Amino acid sequence: MTRPTTMARSGMVVTPHYLASQAGAYALQQGANAVEATIAAAAVLAVVYPHANSIGGDNFWLIYSAADQALRAINASGRSGSLATLAYYRSRGMERIPARGYAAANTVPGTVSGWGEAYNFATGTMRKGSADVGWKELLQPAIAYAADGFPVSKHQADRALIDFNPDDRSFGNIQRFDECRRIFCNHGRPWRCGEVMCQSDLARTLEMLADKGADEFYLGETACKIAKDFAANDGTLTLDDFRGHSANWVEPISVDYRGYLACNLPPNTQGMAALGCLNILNNFDLSRIHDGTADYYHLMAEATKAAFADRDRWVTDPKFLDIPLNQLLSAEHGRAQAQDIRARIKAAPSAATISGGDTVWIGVVDRDGNAVSLIQSICDGFGSAIVPEGTGVLMQNRGKFFALDDESANRLLPRKRTFHTLIAGMLMKDGAPSLVYGTMGGEGQPQTQTALVTRIVDFGYTPQDAIDAPRWLQGRFLDVTQPATQLHLEGRVPDSVVAELRRRGHSVAMTTDYSDLMGHAGAIMINRGTAVLHGGADPRGDGAAIGF
């Protein structure tokens, strides 16, 4: 254990950056409910963790309201621009959507619409008592950090050394984008850990949002500035695309797991893959497969491959494809997948994989029992590297996942939502939250969610112990040249386990002991018997679990 599990009774916030956790906890102490505190924390993260998320990205919400004992979800992902067509890319000689530049920034940012939709719900259905924590108050900490500066985190500094490396062309060398370089470099080189970074343009944009509400981003001056910049640079987003955007309430999806109801986000996210893993594992007695053994890692990797095969075939915008979720998450399908795993002696080949993983997860539980699991991202580190002049808004590159062909489920069409790696989890017991959990990490999100659930539910770990335990990742990291069949293990996994996994046919690659590539996980466990909240934050990141 790297640190003790945080315990409290009145409220708890977990984020991957301590300043955001503090902002959320302060909001709770001022009378904010879980959703309002999440907005405060998410806004701070959009400033102090700019490599991983921004108001130019997307987010997804799971919200449990104690007032009506209901779990809801918000899809605040953006749709592709009206000019984002196959002809646009083909006429420019592109066989795939690039990771950087205006051609990569082809979806409307949904983050602010998610904040706005959640805030309206929080001040209506969820509001209890006379506490008045307004929209302006929730954004003030983020505005202050953008205007006055914040110490650059180790994770931002480390990530910038990768993305601003002039010798690495794998992501298009983002130093060539003037505004990105001006903001995220200090005198021509990336900001270093501990240096104080300000974002004055972003502060002004956030101030406009605080004054005029979330709609300002889509209907006001900010939208006009972004659309003007894109028009001048042959981009695919127009002012009409912003004006036509909206976040949507959607139904969470779920499977039973050991007496709990595991809940996640529906397509266009990969939430079905996280639930698919648990649906398969329901057919194995993990009390006979101890954590940390070759049997455990083998089973987790094989369940991942099976769940990813379904994901890669089906996940896209459900408005454009009828996805058979009921069948894919049925107990019968899980049993058949489990039988296939049992029938193989050697590891199966991997399904196709999708890279991308700079993201933030936020978990909040308040004194009334309301709970939020939120995921927010710009896809790759520093997203598309496009910052429309005068806005400070770093645009995501989530639309790079679209396929430039005529057959793929996730093929590009105008005003379509792309495949999303972003997912947020919640375990329910008797209709109320028992575990709020999630992680960043692209391909690793379903896998790390599975690790947290199995280690807490099956093996009795505390949230912090489950987060600290050695993790795996089946697939590739950001480098698409890596073989998708690799099983990455953290360095703390014993040599004897590694040798046995290789004997079973796994192509094992070792990482450091606490590898940042495994994602930044967080969790809050709710003990309803004692009314104690147990929280954990990932030592692989810069986060904290703060309770009171």
TIPASE-400388 format. One record per residue: x, y, z of N, C-alpha, C, O in turn. Coordinates in pm, whole numbers, plus 50000, padded with zeros to 5 digits. Layout:
<sites>
XYZXYZXYZXYZ
...
</sites>
This chain:
<sites>
500844988150000500005000050000500885012550000501775013850084
500645021749907501455033849897501015044649994501795053350031
499755043950035499185053650128497955047350189497425037750133
497475052350302496275046350361495035049950281494995060250214
494015041450288492715044750233492145056650309492165056750433
491645066650238491015078150301489625074150349488865067850276
489295077950473487985074650528487315087250581487955095650644
486025088550556485265100250601483795096650600483405085950553
482955105650653481525102850661480665113250590479545110150548
481155125650576480295136350526480415138750376479525144850317
481485134150316481655136050173483055132350130483985132350212
483215129150002484545125349952484655128849804483695127749728
485865133049765486195136249627487495129349591488465129849668
487535122849475488755116749424488985121949282488095120849197
490165127449257490555131649122492035128549104492715125149201
492555129548980493985126948958494875139048984496065138548953
494335149949040495165161549075494655167249207493465170049222
495565169049302495175173149437494465186649440493595188649525
494805195949351494135209049351492665207449312491805214349366
492375198549219490995195949180490235189049292489075192249318
490885179449360490235172849473489905182949582488825182349642
490815192249607490565202649708489385211549668488555214949752
489315215249540488215223749493486875216849510485905223049552
486825203849477485585196449494485185194949639484015196349674
486175192149726485885190549868485415203649930484525203750015
486035214749888485625227849938484185230749899483405235849979
483825227549774482455229649729481475221649813480415226749852
481805209149843480945201049929480785207350066479685207750120
481875212450122481825218550255480985231350255480445235250359
480885237950138480065250050128478595246950102477775256150091
478255234250091476875230250072476525225249935475365222149908
477515224349846477255218949712476915204249721477375197249811
476095199449627475855185149620476925178649532477825185349482
476815165449513477875157949445478095162749303479245163749259
477025165949230477165170449092477845184049087478755186249007
477415193149173478015206549174479495205949211480315212849151
479835197749309481235196149347482055190149234483215193549216
481435181049159482125175049044482435185648939483525185448881
481515194748914481765205448818482935214048862483795217448780
482995217548991484115225449041485435218249020486415224248977
485465205249051486695197449034487045195848887488205196948849
486025193248803486275191248660486795203948594487655203248506
486285215448635486765228148579488215230548617489005235148534
488575227648741489975229148782490875219648703491955223648659
490435207348685491235197748609491465202648466492525200348409
490465209248407490605214348271491675225148262492135228448152
492065230648376493135240748380494465234548420495465236448351
494485227048531495755222748590496255209348536497375205348567
495445202448455495865189948390495605191148240494875182948184
496175201248175495785204448037496195194247934495605193647826
497195186147963497605175747870496585164547860496575157047762
495725163247961494805151947971493345155547947492545146747913
492995168147963491595172147942491535187247928492465194347966
490425192047875490235206547862488765209047832487995199647815
488375221847826487005224847787486825222847637485725224547584
487905219247568487825215547428487675200647406487875195747294
487335193147513487185178547503485755174147526484815181847506
485595161647568484285155447592484215150347735485245148647800
483005147847784482855140447909481575132147910480655134447832
481555122348002480415113448024480195112348174481145112148252
478925111648213478535111748354477685099548389476815095448312
477935093748507476965085448579476575093248704477455097248781
475295095548725474805103548837473745095648912472715091748856
473995093349041472985087249126472365098149211473065105349283
471055099449203470305109249281469595102149396468725093749374
469985105849519469365099549635467905103649650467115096449710
467535115349595466165120349611465145110849549464095108449607
465465105549433464535096149370465145082349350464565073849282
466315080049409466995067049408467145061649266466835050049239
467615070249176467745066549035469155069448986469785079149026
469625060748896470915062648831470665067548689469875061648615
471345078348652471205084248520472575085848456473595084548523
472585088448327473845090548256473695101948157472615104248101
474795108948136474845119648036475935116347936477065113047974
475595117247808476575116147700476855130347652476035136247581
478005135647689478415149047647479595148147552480575155547565
479495138847457480505138047352480035145747231478835146547203
480995151347158480655159547044480505151546916481065140746901
479755157146825479565150846694480535156746593481055167746611
480785149346488481695154046383481115166246313479895168146308
482015174446259481595186546191480835183546062480975172846003
480035193246020479255191545898480145190545775479715185445671
481385195345785482325194545673483225182345682484065180245594
483065174345787483915162445807483355150845725482515143245774
483805149645604483315139345513484475130845463485645134745475
484155119245407485195111145346485885118845234487095117745216
485115126645159485685134345049486705144545099487725146945033
486445150645215487375160445272488755154145292489765160045253
488785142345352490075135945381490705129845256491915130645237
489875123745172490435117345053491015127644957492025125044891
490395139344949490905149644860492245155144907492965161544830
492565152645032493845157145088494835145645098495875146945163
494525134445035495425123045030495585115545160496605109145182
494585116345249494665109945381493955096545379492785095645343
494665085945419494065072745431493515070245571492695061345590
493955078045667493445077545803493475091745858494225100145810
492655094345958492595107646017493855109746100494175101446184
494565120846079495805123146153495525125646301494405129046340
496555124046384496405125946528496445140646568495925144246673
497055149146486497235163146523496755172246410496675168146294
496455184546447496085194546348494585196346333493795189646399
494205205646244492785208746223492015196746169490825195146199
492665188246090491985176346038491665166346149490755158246135
492425166946260492165158246375491075163946464490335156346527
490965177246471489975183846556488655184946481488235195946445
488005173746458486835173346371485525170646444484515167846379
485525171346579484295169546656484095181346750485055186746804
482855185446768482525196546857482845192447001482465181447042
483515200847080483775197347219482485196647300481645205647292
482335185947377481115184347454481205187247602480185187747670
482425189347654482625190447799481715200747864481025197647961
481705212847813480945223647878479455220647875478735224047969
478965214447767477545210847762477215200547869476115200647925
478175191547900477965181848007477865188648142477005185348224
478765198348167478685206048291477325212948303476675212348407
476905219348194475655226848198474445217948221473575221348301
474385206648152473255197448167473225191848309472155190948370
474385188048362474445182648497474085193248601473405190248699
474525205648579474235216448675472735219048682472185220848790
472075219448567470625221548567469905210648644468935213348715
470385198348631469795187248706470105188648855469235186148939
471335192648887471755193549026470965204049103470675202349221
470635214849036469925225749104468415223749101467665231649157
467975213049035466555209949030466245197449109465955198149228
466315185949044465945173149105466755169949231466215164549327
468065173349230468935169049340469005178949455469455175249564
468585191349433468795201549535468005198849662466805196549658
468725199349775468105198049906468545209749992469655214849976
467705214050082468085224550175468175238050108467645240149998
468845247550176468895261350129470255265350076470465277050044
471185255950066472525259350017472435264849875471725259449791
473165275549850473145281849718474575283149669475235293349692
475055272749601476395272849542476185274349392475905264649323
476335286649343475965289649207477005285649104478135281949138
476605286348978477475283348864478765291348871479855285948852
478655304448899479835313048906480795308349014482005307748992
480245305049130481115300649241481845287749207483005286049245
481195278849136481815266049102482995267749007483945259949012
482945277748919484025279848822485145288848874486195289748811
484935295548988485935305049035487305298949063488315305049026
487405287149127488745281449148489495279049018490705281549010
488805274248916489445271848787489905284848724491005285648669
489065295148732489435308248677490685313548747491585318748681
490735312148879491895317148954493175309848915494215316248899
493105296648900494315289248860494745292748719495945293148690
493795295248630494155299148494494775313048490495745315348418
494205322348567494685336248564495955338348645496875345048599
495995332748765497115335348857498215324948849499325327348895
497925313448790498925303048772498825291748872498195293048977
499465280648837499495268748921500825261748897501395263048789
501335254348996502585246948976502345235148881501435227148903
503145234048779503005223348680503245209848747504235208148819
502355200348724502465187048783503555178848716503985181848605
503985168548785504985159348728504425152548604505145150748505
503155148748608502595141548493502535150548370502825145948260
502155163148387502145172248272503555174048216503755173748095
504515176048306505895178048261506425165848188507075167148084
506155153948241506625141748177505945139548042506585135447945
504645142348036503905140447912504375150347805504485146847688
504655162647847505105172847752506435169247689506685172247572
507305162747765508595158647709508405148847594509215148447502
507335140947600507025131547492506415138947373506865137347260
505385146947400504615152847292505295164747226504975168247113
506235171047296506935182447237508345178747192509175187447167
508615165747182509915161147136510035163646986509325157246908
510915172746943511005175946799511495164446713511355164846591
512085154246775512605142846698511575131746681511795122246606
510455132946751509425122446745508285127046655507535136146691
508165120946540507125124946444505885116046453504975117446371
505855107046549504735097546553503405104346577502365099246535
503405115746644502185123346665502225136746594501465145846627
503105138146497503075150046414503835161846468503725172846414
504625159946575505445170646631504615183246659504535192046574
503995184046775503045194746803503705208246826503015218246844
505035208746827505685221846836505395230546714505615242646719
504925224646606504675232446485503395240646492503125248646403
502575238646598501335246146614501565257946708501805256046828
501495269946655501975281946724501325284146860502025285946960
499985284146865499315286946992499585276247096499765279247214
499615263747052499925252747144501325254547202501535252947322
502275257647116503655259747162503755271847255504445271347356
503055282647221503135294747302502605292347443503195297147540
501515285047455500895283047586501585272147667501815273747787
501925261147601502385249447675503895247647674504405237347717
504595257647625506055258047637506475270847709505785281047701
507575270347777508125281647851509495284947792510465277647812
509555296247719510785300247651511305289347558512495286147556
510375283547482510755274247378510905259747419511165251247334
510745256747547510825242647590509635239947682509095249247741
509225227247696508045224047777508185228847921509285229247977
507055232347980507045236148121507595224648207507315212948182
508375228248306508955218248396508145217248525507445226548564
508255205748588507535203248712507865214048815509035216648842
506835220248873507025230448975507045244648924506875254049002
507245246548794507165260048739505705264648739504795256548729
505505277848750504155283348759503665287148620504245295848554
502595280648577502035282548443500715290048451499845286448531
500555300448370499305307848359498685305548221499385302648125
497375306948214496655305748086495635317048079494445315048107
496085328748042495245340748049494065340147953492965344347989
494275335147832493155334047738492085324547790490895327447780
492515313347846491555303847903490815310048021489625307648038
491515317848102490855324548215489725333548166488645333648225
489955341048058488915349848005487745341747950486585345647966
488045330547884486955322047834486125316447948484895316347941
486785311748054486075306548170485255317348239484155314648289
485775329748242485015340748301483725343448222482685346348281
483805342348090482595344048009481595332948037480385335348044
482095320548054481205309448088480575311548224479395308648244
481365316748320480835319248454479745329848451478765328848523
479915340148367478965351148359477705347548280476605351548317
477865339848172476765337848078476225323548075475215321048010
476885314348143476415300548145477055291948039477795296747953
476755279048046477385269447956477075272047810477885269047723
475895277647782475505279847642476435289747572476495289947449
477155297847648478055307447585479075300447496479495305747394
479475288547536480495281347461480005277447322480795276147229
478695275547309478125270547183477355281247105477185280046983
476905291547173476075301647107476695315547109476205324547041
477755317447187478275330847210479625333547146479965328047041
480375342347211481645347147156482655335947139483395335747041
482695326547235483675315647226483455307347100484405304247028
482205303747074481905296046953482285303646827482805297746732
482035316546826482375324746709483875324946685484325323846571
484645326346792486105326646779486625313246724487475313046635
486125302246778486595289046733486225286846587487065282646508
484965289746551484525287746414485315296346316485645291846206
485625308646353486405317546268487805312046246488335312246134
488405307046353489755301346343489755289046252490665287246172
488725280446265488655268446182488415271946036488975265545947
487595281846011487345285945873488625291145806488835289145687
489455297745884490695303245830491775292745809492785295345744
491555280745866492585270245859492065257245798492575246545828
491055258345713490555246645639490065235745733490255223845706
489425239745845488905229945940487525225145902486935229845805
487005215745980485715209445947484575214046038483425210046017
484855222246140483815226546233483315240546196484115249446167
482015242346198481405255146165480625260446286480405253246383
480215273046277479405278846385478085271446399477595269646510
477505267046289476265259346296476455246046369475535241246436
477645240146357477925227846430477875230146580477345221946655
478425241446624478385244846767476965247846811476525243146916
476255255446732474885259046769473965246946772472965246846844
474285236746695473445224846690473815214246792473145203846799
474865216546872475315206346967474435205947091473915216247135
474285194147147473655192647278474165179947344474465170047277
474265180247477474505168047553473165160847568472105166947558
473235147647591472015139647598471995130747720473015125147760
470805129547782470605119547886470415105947818469635104747723
471115095947867471045082447810470855072447924471105075548040
470415060447889470205049947988471525042848018472185038147925
471935041848145473115033648178472885019148136471745014648126
473975012048113473884997648085474444990148205475184995848286
474094977348219474494970248340474514955248318473894949948226
475274948348406475234933848420475294930548569475814938348648
474764919148605474904914248742476324909048762476894902648674
476894911848881478204906248914478254903249063478314912349145
478234890449098478354885649237477344892449331477684895349446
476144894949284475144901249368475104916349359474244922649421
476004922349285476004936749259475484939049118475474930049034
475034951249093474704955448958475814964648911475944975948958
476624959748816477724967748760477164976448649476614971348552
477304989648664476714999248571477795006948497478855009948552
477505010148372478475017348292477725025348185476495026348187
478495030848092477945039647989477705032047859478505023347822
476615035047790476285027947666477105033247549477795043347563
477045026447433477685031747314477125045847284475935048547303
477995054447240479195052847163480455050347247481555051447193
480335047147378481495043947459481765028947458480955021047410
482945025347513483305011247525482845005247659483404995347705
481835011447721481335006147848480924991647839481044984247937
480424987347722480024973347706481214963947720481034952347757
482434968747691483624960247706483944958047853484304946947894
483814968747935484054967148079483044957548140483404948948220
481784959048102480764949848153480904935948092480594926048158
481374935347966481594922447903482614914047977482454901947991
483674920548025484674913248105484044907348230484264895648260
483264915248303482634910248424481614899348392481484889748468
480914900648281479934890748240480594877148214480014866648241
481804877548160482574865248138483064859648272482964847648297
483604868448357484184864048484483144858448580483484850948671
481864861848559480804855748640480834840648635480324833848725
481434835248529481444820748507482704814048562482934802248535
483504821348637484714815848699484674818548849484234829148893
485134808948926485214810349072486584816449105487594809449112
486594829449127487884836149152488464832749288489634835649314
487664826749377488234822349505489244811249484490074808649571
489184804649367490144794149333491264799349242492194792049209
491144812249200492154818349114492674830749186492094841549174
493724829349260494174839849350494774851549273495394849749168
494574863549328495124875649267496644874749259497304869549350
497184879949150498634880549135499264868049078500474867649058
498464857849050498994845448995498914845848842498244854348784
499604836448780499524835348634498094832148591497644837048487
497384824148669495994820948637495154833748631494324835348542
495364842748727494594855148731494874863948609493934868048540
496134866748582496464875548469496054869148335495604876048244
496214855948325495804849148202494304850848179493864854248069
493504848348283492064849448270491654863748237490784865948152
492264873548304491914887548277492234891248132491444898148067
493384886848082493774890047945492824883447844492444889747746
492454870947868491584863847775490154869547778489504870447673
489674873347895488354879747903488374893047829487394896647763
489474900347841489614913147770489534911147620488834918447550
490254901247569490254898747424488844895747373488434900747269
488124887547448486764883947405485844896147407485074898347313
485924904047514485074915947524485434926347419484564933047365
486744927547389487184937247288486754933047148486504941647063
486664920147122486194915646991484784920546965484474925046854
483914919747066482544925047053482584940247038481884945946954
483394946647119483494961347115483904966246977483294975346921
484954960246923485504965146796484574962646679484634969646578
483714952646692482754950046585481574959646589481044963346484
481174963846710479874970346722479884984846765478964992246728
480864989446841480705002446908480895014146812481935015646748
479875022146805479865034746732478665042646783478085039146886
478295053146713477115061046746475875052446723475625048346609
475085049546827473935040646810472835046446721471925039246680
472895059246692471935065046598472195060446454471335061546367
473405055146431473785050946297473875035746284474115030646174
473685028346394473775013746390472955007746504473025012546617
472194997446474471434990446576472364980446644472694970046586
472784983446767473754975346839473014965546931472224969947014
473254952446919472494942646997473014941247140473534930747177
472874951647219473444951847355472874940847443473604934447518
471574938647435470964928447521471594914847498471834907347593
471864911547373472474898647344473954898447385474424888647443
474674909347357476104909847385476404909547535477474905047576
475454914347617475664914447763474794904047833474614904647955
474264894647758473414884347818474264874047892475434872047860
473664867747990474364857148065474764845747972475824839747989
473924842847873474224832047779475474835147697476314826347677
475604847347652476784851247574478034850647661479084846147615
477934855047785479074854347876479514840047901480704837147907
478534830947915478884816847936479584811047814480544803447827
479114814647696479744809447574481174814747561482074807247521
481384827347593482744832847587483644826147690484814823347662
483104823647809483884816947913484264802747870485374798247896
483354795947805483644782447759484744782347655485594773447655
484754792247567485834793447469487184795247537488184789547493
487204803147644488454805347717488914792247782490104788947778
487994784947842488354772247907488864762047805489734753947837
488334762647686488684752547586490074754547526490614745547463
490634766347546491964769147490493054766647593492924770447709
494094760247551495244758347638496164770447631496714774847732
496324775747510497204787147487496394800047479495174799847461
497084811247493496464824347481495924826347340496524821947243
494784832847331494164835747201494834847847138495384856147209
494774848947005495254861346942494354872846982493184870847016
494894885046977494124896647017493214901346906493504899546788
492094907346947491274914846853491964927946821492974931446883
491424935246725491964948446693491894957346817491024955446902
492794966946826492814975946940492824990446894493184993446780
492434999146984492385013446956493175020647062492985018347182
494085029547019494965036447113494335049447160493265053347113
495015056247252494555069047304494215067747450493505058447489
494705077047536494425074747676494695085947774494745083247894
494865098547731495035109247828493675114747866492975120647784
493315112647991491955114148039491995116748188493025114448252
490885121648246490775122848392489465116448437488455117148367
489495110148555488295104648617488075111748750489025114548823
486815114548780486435121148904485325113048971484355109148906
485475110449100484425104149179484055113049296484935118249364
482765114749320482285123149431481075116549495480185111649426
481065116449628479895112249706479645122949810480585127349877
478375127249826478085137849924477365132250046477085120250054
477055141150142476485136950270475075131150256474615123850343
474385134550147473035129450126472995116250051471925110650030
474165111250011474215098549939474175099849788474155089749718
474175112149736474315114049592475725110149550476675111749626
475865104949428477165100249382477345103249234476395102849156
478595106249196478935109149057480195101549019481165100949095
480155095848900481355090148836481465096948700480615095048613
482525105048683482675113348563484005110448496485025108748562
483985109948364485205108248284485275119748184484265123148122
486465125848170486635137848088487975137348018488975133548079
488015141047889489235138247812489345146847687488365152647640
490585147547635490835153047501491475142447411492005145647304
491425129847452491955118347379493455117247402493875113447512
494295120347302495745119347321496265130947406495575140847426
497495129547457498115140347530498155153047446498675153047335
497595164047501497475176847433496575176147310496635184847223
495745165747301494705165047201495195167147059496185161247016
494475175746987494825178546847495965188446836496495190446726
496355194746947497375205346952496865218446890497645227646867
495565219246864494975231346808494335239546921493495234546995
494755252246932494175261747027493725273846946494555282146910
492435275246916491975286846840492405299946908492235301647029
492935308646831493555320846884492565328846969491415331046930
493045333047085492265341447174491325334147267490625340447347
491285320847260490355313147343491035305547456490435303747563
492265300947435492915292047530492325278147533492685270147620
491425275047439490715262147437491525252047355491635253347233
492075241947422492805231347355491795221147302491065214947379
491765219447170490765210947106491195196247107492365193147087
490225187447129490485173147134490765167546994490535174146893
491285155046992491455147846865490695134546867491125124746807
489565134446938488785122146952488315116846817488175104746800
488065125846722487565121546593488555113846509488205109246400
489785112246556490755104046483490325089346479490815081646396
489395085546567488945071646571488025068146454487855056346424
487455077946388486605075046273487405067646165488565070646141
486745058046102487365050645990487035057645859485895061945838
488025058645771487825064945641487545054345536488285052845439
486445047045557486015037145459484495037045453483835044645524
483955028445370482505028145351481815016745425480585015745420
482575008045495481994996145555482024995945707481124990245769
483035001845769483215000645914482015006345989481395016045945
481695000046103480615005346187480915019646229480015028046240
482195022346253482595035646299483105044346184483965052946204
482565042346064482995050345951482555064945969481545067746033
483315073945912483065088245925481815092445848481635088945731
480975099945916479845106845854479695120145926480035121146044
479185130345859478985143145927477995141946043477015134446037
478285149446149477435150446267477145136646329476015133446365
478205128846341478135115546402479085115146520480155121346517
478705107846623479585105846738480485093846709480025083546661
481765095246740482705084546714482775074746831482275077546940
483395063346806483795054046914484525061847022485375070246992
484175059047147484825065847260485385055647358484705046147396
486635057747398487205049247502486685053147640486805045347734
486115065147655485755070447787484625062647852483555060847792
484855057947974483825050848050483955054248198485045057448246
482845053548268482835055848413481975044948476480945041148421
482415039948592481755028448652481105031348785481505040448857
480085023348816479465023848948478875010048977478175004348893
479145004649095478524992249142477374995849233477525003649326
476204989949205475024992349286474694979949368474904968649323
474194982149489473754971249576472414975349637472324985549705
471384967449611470044970449661469594984349619468944991549696
469934988149496469445000649439470215013049475469825024049434
471315011849549472105023549589473585020949558473995009349550
474385031449541475795029549508476565022549620476405025549738
477415013149579478325006449672479785009849639480615010849729
480085011749510481435015149467481335024549347480665021649248
482025035849357482155045449248483595044549200484515045949281
483825042349070485185039449027485405042948881484465044348803
486685044448845487035047248707488515049848693489265049148791
488935052748571490355054548543490525061348409489615061348326
491685067148386492085070848251492815058948191493065049048259
493165059948059494015049548005493585042847877494085031947847
492675048747799492355043247668491985028547673490975024847733
492815020247609492595005747608492505000047749491824990047773
493195006447842493275001047977492055003648062491924997648169
491135012348019490015015748106489145003748141488895001648260
488674995748046487884983948086488694974148171488154967648261
489984973248142490834963648214491084968148358491014959948450
491374980848377491594985748513490294985848592490304983048712
489184989148527487904987948598487674973548644487194971248756
488014963948560487884949848598488804946448714488414939048805
490024951748711490954949448821490394954648953490464947849055
489834966848951489294972649074488124964449126488054961549246
487214960649038486024953249083486404939549137485934935649244
487254932049066487604918649114488394919349243488174911249333
489294928949254490114929549375489334934349497489624930349609
488334942949476487524947649588486414937649621486214934349738
485704932949520484554924049544485004909649572484534903449667
485904904449489486274890249501487354887749605487364877249670
488274897249622489404894849710489404903549835490294902149920
488434912549849488284920049973489284931149993489504935450107
489904936049888490864946949902490154959949942488974961949911
490884968750010490424982450026490584989549892491344984849807
489885000849869490075008049743491525011649716491995010249603
492255016349817493655020249793494515008149759495365008949670
494304997049828495084985049797494774979949656495674975349586
493504980649616493134976149481493774984849375494194979749271
493854997849400494485007249305495985005049299496575005549191
496605002549413498065000949420498544987949356499654987449304
497724977549358498164964349316498674964449172498204972449091
499624955649139500174955349002499084953548898498144945848917
499214960848789498184960448685498764955148554499974953748537
497844952248465498194947048333497494955548229496564962948259
497944954248105497234960047991497434950947871498554949147823
496334945147825496364936747705496114945747584495074952147574
497084946047492496964954647374498174963447359499264960047404
497974974847297499084984147275498834997147350497705000347388
499925004547370499795017847427499575027747312498925024147213
500095039747322499855049947220500515046747087500055051546983
501575038847087502325036046965501605025446884501575013746922
501005029446771500225020046692501095009946619500565000646558
502425011546624503315001746562503524989746653504054979446608
503134990746781503274979446871502314968246832501214970946783
502714955746854501764944846827500614945146927500834946947047
499394943346878498214943746964498154931847057497384931747153
498974921647030498924909347109499724910347239499714900847317
500404921247264501244922047382500424922847510499384929447516
500924916047612500384917047748501414924647831502474919347864
501084937047864501994945347943501734942848091500584942748136
502804940848167502724938648311503634948348383504714951648334
503204952948500504074961548580505224953448637505124941348657
506304960248664507544953648704507474945948833508334937448859
506474948548915506354941449043505814927349028505844919549124
505314923848910504824910148888506014900648893507004902948822
505964889948973507124881048991507584874448862506784871948772
508884871748854509464865348734508814851948705508624848348589
508464844548810507864831348789506504832448721506134823948641
505754842948755504444845148692504634849048546503914844248458
505604857748520505894861948382506284850048297505814848548184
507144841348352507594829548277506424820348243506354814948133
505514818448338504364809748314503424815748209502884808448126
503234828748212502384835148112502984833847972502264831747875
504294835047962504954833247832504814818747786504644816147667
504884809347879504714795347843503324792747786503124783947702
502354800547835500974798947787500724806347656499604806247605
501724812647602501584818947472501414833947472501194839847366
501504840447588501374855047594502694861647555503764857247597
502624872147475503794880247444503874891147550503204901347540
504694888947652504724897547770505764908647753506904906147713
505334920947784506244932447788506154938547927505054940747979
507294941247988507324946448124507434961648125508104967548040
506764967948222506864982348242507544984948376508054975648439
507574997448419508115000748551507154995748659506064990948629
507564996948784506784991548895505414998148909504404991348930
505365011348897504105018848901504035026948773504345038948772
503625020548665503695026748534502525036248510501365032548526
502855048448473501835058248435500995053248318499845057148303
501565044648235500855039348119499665030648158498785028048076
499635026048283498525017848330497305026148372496285020648412
497425039348362496285047948395496295052848538497055047948622
495445062748563495285068548697493895065048746492905071248706
493805055148831492515050248879492105057149008492925063149078
490825056249037490305061349164489055053649201488415047549115
488715053849329487535046449374487045051949507487835056549590
485725051349527485105054349656484165042849689483205040349616
484425036049799483555025149845482665030649955483125037850044
481375027249950480395032450044479915021150135479275011750089
480245022150264479795012250362478505017650425478555026350512
477385012550380476115017950429475825013850573475005020050640
476475003250619476274999250758476835009250857476215012050960
478015014750825478675024450914478585038750862478965048150932
478085040450738478045053650672479435059450655479615071650658
480425050650638481805055150616482145053750468481835043650405
482775064050414483265063950276484735060350277485505065950355
485145051050190486535046750180487035050250041486525045049942
488025059050031488495063749902489955061149876490765060649969
490275059549749491665057549709491975065149582491115066749495
493215069949571493705076949452494995070249407495685064049487
495315071649279496395063849218497755070249240497945082049208
498725062749294500085068049306500755070149171501795076649164
500185064749064500745066648931500455080648876501025084548775
499585088048943499235101548900499575111749007500465109549089
498865122949005499125133949098497915136549186497715147749234
497095126149208495795128249268495725126349417496715123349484
494505128149468494245126549611492785123049631491905127549558
492545114749733491205112249784491045120749908491755118850006
490105130149904489915139550015488505137950069487535138749994
488395135550200487105134250264487035143150386488035148650432
485835144450438485665152450561484445147350638484125152550744
</sites>
